[in-house]
Amino acid sequence: MFALCLIDREDRAIVRKFTKPVEVDLDARTLNGFPYVDGPATGAPVLAQSVAYLECEVRQPVDVGNHTLFLGEIVNAAFLKDEDTEVLRMEDTRMNYGG
């Protein structure tokens, strides 16, 4: 299981906190210092400040070089903020993924 969180464009600084391994504080219920809640369908962590999220169950792992791509089926989705909120895009971060 995993959750995909969509972040507000105004919260772009959050991305830098997740370019390194995640620090989990189970007692404080935080990921890299950001509060999370358990997704209702899977229990996967969902960042509390997300605009929206998708909860997924892994259907197939695919080895691609030295990475693994997880194909998931969406089992739940919800908005946590106004549906008109602009979400963060890769180009908003001024970062790129070189794999």
C-alpha positions in Angstrom: 0.0 0.0 0.0 1.0 3.6 -0.5 -0.5 7.0 -0.8 0.1 9.7 -3.3 -0.3 13.2 -1.8 -1.0 16.3 -3.9 0.5 19.4 -2.4 -0.6 23.0 -2.7 1.6 25.1 -5.0 2.2 27.5 -2.0 3.8 24.6 -0.1 6.6 24.0 -2.5 9.2 24.1 0.2 7.9 20.7 1.5 9.5 19.0 -1.5 13.0 19.7 -0.3 12.3 17.9 2.9 11.5 14.7 1.0 14.5 14.5 -1.2 16.3 12.6 1.5 15.3 9.5 3.4 12.2 10.1 5.5 12.4 10.5 9.2 9.3 9.0 10.9 8.2 9.9 14.4 5.5 7.5 15.2 4.7 9.1 18.6 4.3 12.6 17.0 2.8 11.1 13.9 5.1 13.1 11.6 7.1 12.4 8.4 10.1 14.8 8.2 8.4 17.0 10.7 5.1 17.2 8.8 2.0 15.8 10.4 0.2 12.8 8.8 -3.0 10.9 9.2 -3.7 7.3 8.4 -5.5 6.8 5.1 -9.0 5.3 5.9 -8.8 2.5 3.3 -5.2 1.3 3.6 -3.7 3.0 6.7 -0.9 4.5 4.5 0.3 7.8 5.8 -1.3 10.9 4.2 0.3 14.3 4.8 -2.3 16.4 6.7 -1.6 19.4 4.6 -2.3 17.7 1.3 -4.8 19.2 -1.1 -5.9 15.7 -2.1 -4.6 12.1 -1.9 -4.9 8.8 -3.6 -4.6 5.6 -1.6 -3.2 2.7 -3.5 -2.7 -1.1 -3.1 0.4 -2.5 -4.8 -0.6 -4.7 -7.7 2.8 -5.4 -9.3 6.4 -4.4 -8.6 8.5 -3.9 -11.7 12.3 -3.9 -11.6 13.7 -1.1 -13.8 17.5 -1.0 -13.5 18.5 -0.2 -9.9 14.9 1.0 -9.1 11.6 -0.7 -8.5 8.4 0.8 -10.0 5.3 -0.1 -8.0 2.1 -0.3 -10.0 -0.9 0.4 -7.8 -4.6 0.3 -7.9 -6.4 3.3 -6.5 -8.7 2.1 -3.7 -9.6 5.5 -2.2 -9.3 9.2 -3.0 -10.3 12.4 -1.4 -9.9 16.2 -1.3 -8.7 17.7 2.0 -8.8 21.3 0.7 -10.9 23.2 -1.9 -10.9 21.4 -5.2 -9.9 24.6 -7.0 -6.6 24.8 -5.1 -3.7 24.7 -7.5 -1.4 21.7 -6.9 2.4 21.6 -7.1 3.9 20.6 -10.3 7.5 19.4 -10.9 8.4 22.6 -12.8 7.3 24.6 -9.8 10.1 23.1 -7.7 12.9 24.0 -10.1 14.1 20.4 -9.5 14.4 17.5 -12.0 14.7 13.8 -11.6 17.7 12.2 -13.2 17.0 8.7 -12.1 
